[in-house]
Amino acid sequence: MSAAHPEQQATSFGKREIGHKRRWRRLFLVTGIALLLGFGFAVWHFASAPRPLESDHHNLSVPPQRCLLCHQFGGAAPQMPHRTLSFCFPCHLPRKLERQK
Protein backbone atom coordinates (compact mmCIF):
# COMPACT_ATOMS: atom_id res chain seq x y z
CA MET A 1 0.00 0.00 0.00
CA SER A 2 1.28 3.39 -0.90
CA ALA A 3 0.17 6.46 0.93
CA ALA A 4 -1.04 9.40 -1.17
CA HIS A 5 0.95 12.59 -0.97
CA PRO A 6 -0.82 15.14 1.32
CA GLU A 7 -0.99 17.85 -1.42
CA GLN A 8 -2.32 15.37 -3.95
CA GLN A 9 -4.88 14.12 -1.45
CA ALA A 10 -6.18 17.66 -0.79
CA THR A 11 -6.66 18.52 -4.49
CA SER A 12 -8.11 15.25 -5.71
CA PHE A 13 -11.86 15.14 -6.19
CA GLY A 14 -14.16 12.19 -6.26
CA LYS A 15 -16.63 11.46 -9.03
CA ARG A 16 -19.43 13.00 -7.00
CA GLU A 17 -17.66 16.36 -6.62
CA ILE A 18 -16.68 16.41 -10.30
CA GLY A 19 -20.30 15.72 -11.29
CA HIS A 20 -21.47 18.50 -8.97
CA LYS A 21 -19.05 20.98 -10.54
CA ARG A 22 -20.11 19.93 -14.04
CA ARG A 23 -23.77 20.48 -13.18
CA TRP A 24 -23.07 23.99 -11.88
CA ARG A 25 -20.91 24.79 -14.92
CA ARG A 26 -23.68 23.56 -17.24
CA LEU A 27 -26.28 25.57 -15.32
CA PHE A 28 -24.20 28.76 -15.62
CA LEU A 29 -23.60 28.13 -19.32
CA VAL A 30 -27.29 27.55 -20.09
CA THR A 31 -28.30 30.58 -18.00
CA GLY A 32 -25.74 32.77 -19.77
CA ILE A 33 -26.89 31.65 -23.21
CA ALA A 34 -30.55 32.21 -22.23
CA LEU A 35 -29.77 35.74 -20.98
CA LEU A 36 -27.87 36.60 -24.18
CA LEU A 37 -30.70 35.28 -26.35
CA GLY A 38 -33.27 37.17 -24.28
CA PHE A 39 -31.30 40.41 -24.54
CA GLY A 40 -30.84 39.91 -28.28
CA PHE A 41 -34.56 39.28 -28.73
CA ALA A 42 -35.44 42.44 -26.77
CA VAL A 43 -33.08 44.56 -28.90
CA TRP A 44 -34.46 43.02 -32.10
CA HIS A 45 -38.04 43.60 -30.94
CA PHE A 46 -37.57 47.32 -30.30
CA ALA A 47 -35.40 47.85 -33.39
CA SER A 48 -38.01 46.25 -35.67
CA ALA A 49 -40.73 48.85 -35.00
CA PRO A 50 -41.55 50.64 -38.27
CA ARG A 51 -40.32 54.21 -38.55
CA PRO A 52 -42.74 56.34 -40.60
CA LEU A 53 -41.55 59.19 -42.77
CA GLU A 54 -41.93 62.53 -41.01
CA SER A 55 -45.05 64.43 -42.12
CA ASP A 56 -47.88 66.46 -40.60
CA HIS A 57 -49.36 63.25 -39.18
CA HIS A 58 -46.07 61.67 -38.06
CA ASN A 59 -43.97 64.02 -35.96
CA LEU A 60 -42.99 64.30 -32.32
CA SER A 61 -45.58 66.99 -31.55
CA VAL A 62 -48.53 64.69 -32.35
CA PRO A 63 -50.19 63.34 -29.20
CA PRO A 64 -50.67 59.54 -28.97
CA GLN A 65 -54.48 59.95 -28.99
CA ARG A 66 -54.24 61.34 -32.52
CA CYS A 67 -52.16 58.33 -33.58
CA LEU A 68 -54.85 56.03 -32.20
CA LEU A 69 -57.60 57.71 -34.26
CA CYS A 70 -56.03 56.37 -37.47
CA HIS A 71 -54.11 53.27 -36.36
CA GLN A 72 -56.30 51.64 -33.68
CA PHE A 73 -58.87 50.06 -36.01
CA GLY A 74 -57.15 50.36 -39.37
CA GLY A 75 -58.83 51.90 -42.38
CA ALA A 76 -56.82 54.64 -44.09
CA ALA A 77 -53.75 53.75 -42.00
CA PRO A 78 -52.34 50.30 -41.10
CA GLN A 79 -53.79 48.80 -37.93
CA MET A 80 -51.54 48.54 -34.86
CA PRO A 81 -50.35 44.94 -34.34
CA HIS A 82 -49.97 45.46 -30.57
CA ARG A 83 -51.99 46.62 -27.60
CA THR A 84 -52.66 50.31 -27.11
CA LEU A 85 -49.89 52.10 -25.24
CA SER A 86 -49.81 55.62 -23.81
CA PHE A 87 -46.82 56.51 -26.01
CA CYS A 88 -45.77 55.97 -29.62
CA PHE A 89 -42.55 57.79 -30.38
CA PRO A 90 -39.94 56.01 -28.25
CA CYS A 91 -40.40 53.01 -30.57
CA HIS A 92 -41.85 54.58 -33.73
CA LEU A 93 -39.52 57.55 -34.11
CA PRO A 94 -40.25 59.36 -37.40
CA ARG A 95 -37.38 59.42 -39.87
CA LYS A 96 -36.54 62.50 -41.87
CA LEU A 97 -36.93 62.59 -45.62
CA GLU A 98 -33.62 62.11 -47.36
CA ARG A 99 -32.97 64.82 -49.89
CA GLN A 100 -32.49 63.64 -53.44
CA LYS A 101 -29.35 65.00 -55.14
C-alpha positions as CSV (number, residue, x, y, z in Angstrom):
1,M,0.0,0.0,0.0
2,S,1.3,3.4,-0.9
3,A,0.2,6.5,0.9
4,A,-1.0,9.4,-1.2
5,H,1.0,12.6,-1.0
6,P,-0.8,15.1,1.3
7,E,-1.0,17.9,-1.4
8,Q,-2.3,15.4,-4.0
9,Q,-4.9,14.1,-1.5
10,A,-6.2,17.7,-0.8
11,T,-6.7,18.5,-4.5
12,S,-8.1,15.2,-5.7
13,F,-11.9,15.1,-6.2
14,G,-14.2,12.2,-6.3
15,K,-16.6,11.5,-9.0
16,R,-19.4,13.0,-7.0
17,E,-17.7,16.4,-6.6
18,I,-16.7,16.4,-10.3
19,G,-20.3,15.7,-11.3
20,H,-21.5,18.5,-9.0
21,K,-19.0,21.0,-10.5
22,R,-20.1,19.9,-14.0
23,R,-23.8,20.5,-13.2
24,W,-23.1,24.0,-11.9
25,R,-20.9,24.8,-14.9
26,R,-23.7,23.6,-17.2
27,L,-26.3,25.6,-15.3
28,F,-24.2,28.8,-15.6
29,L,-23.6,28.1,-19.3
30,V,-27.3,27.5,-20.1
31,T,-28.3,30.6,-18.0
32,G,-25.7,32.8,-19.8
33,I,-26.9,31.6,-23.2
34,A,-30.6,32.2,-22.2
35,L,-29.8,35.7,-21.0
36,L,-27.9,36.6,-24.2
37,L,-30.7,35.3,-26.3
38,G,-33.3,37.2,-24.3
39,F,-31.3,40.4,-24.5
40,G,-30.8,39.9,-28.3
41,F,-34.6,39.3,-28.7
42,A,-35.4,42.4,-26.8
43,V,-33.1,44.6,-28.9
44,W,-34.5,43.0,-32.1
45,H,-38.0,43.6,-30.9
46,F,-37.6,47.3,-30.3
47,A,-35.4,47.9,-33.4
48,S,-38.0,46.3,-35.7
49,A,-40.7,48.9,-35.0
50,P,-41.5,50.6,-38.3
51,R,-40.3,54.2,-38.6
52,P,-42.7,56.3,-40.6
53,L,-41.6,59.2,-42.8
54,E,-41.9,62.5,-41.0
55,S,-45.0,64.4,-42.1
56,D,-47.9,66.5,-40.6
57,H,-49.4,63.3,-39.2
58,H,-46.1,61.7,-38.1
59,N,-44.0,64.0,-36.0
60,L,-43.0,64.3,-32.3
61,S,-45.6,67.0,-31.5
62,V,-48.5,64.7,-32.4
63,P,-50.2,63.3,-29.2
64,P,-50.7,59.5,-29.0
65,Q,-54.5,60.0,-29.0
66,R,-54.2,61.3,-32.5
67,C,-52.2,58.3,-33.6
68,L,-54.8,56.0,-32.2
69,L,-57.6,57.7,-34.3
70,C,-56.0,56.4,-37.5
71,H,-54.1,53.3,-36.4
72,Q,-56.3,51.6,-33.7
73,F,-58.9,50.1,-36.0
74,G,-57.2,50.4,-39.4
75,G,-58.8,51.9,-42.4
76,A,-56.8,54.6,-44.1
77,A,-53.8,53.7,-42.0
78,P,-52.3,50.3,-41.1
79,Q,-53.8,48.8,-37.9
80,M,-51.5,48.5,-34.9
81,P,-50.3,44.9,-34.3
82,H,-50.0,45.5,-30.6
83,R,-52.0,46.6,-27.6
84,T,-52.7,50.3,-27.1
85,L,-49.9,52.1,-25.2
86,S,-49.8,55.6,-23.8
87,F,-46.8,56.5,-26.0
88,C,-45.8,56.0,-29.6
89,F,-42.6,57.8,-30.4
90,P,-39.9,56.0,-28.2
91,C,-40.4,53.0,-30.6
92,H,-41.8,54.6,-33.7
93,L,-39.5,57.6,-34.1
94,P,-40.3,59.4,-37.4
95,R,-37.4,59.4,-39.9
96,K,-36.5,62.5,-41.9
97,L,-36.9,62.6,-45.6
98,E,-33.6,62.1,-47.4
99,R,-33.0,64.8,-49.9
100,Q,-32.5,63.6,-53.4
101,K,-29.4,65.0,-55.1
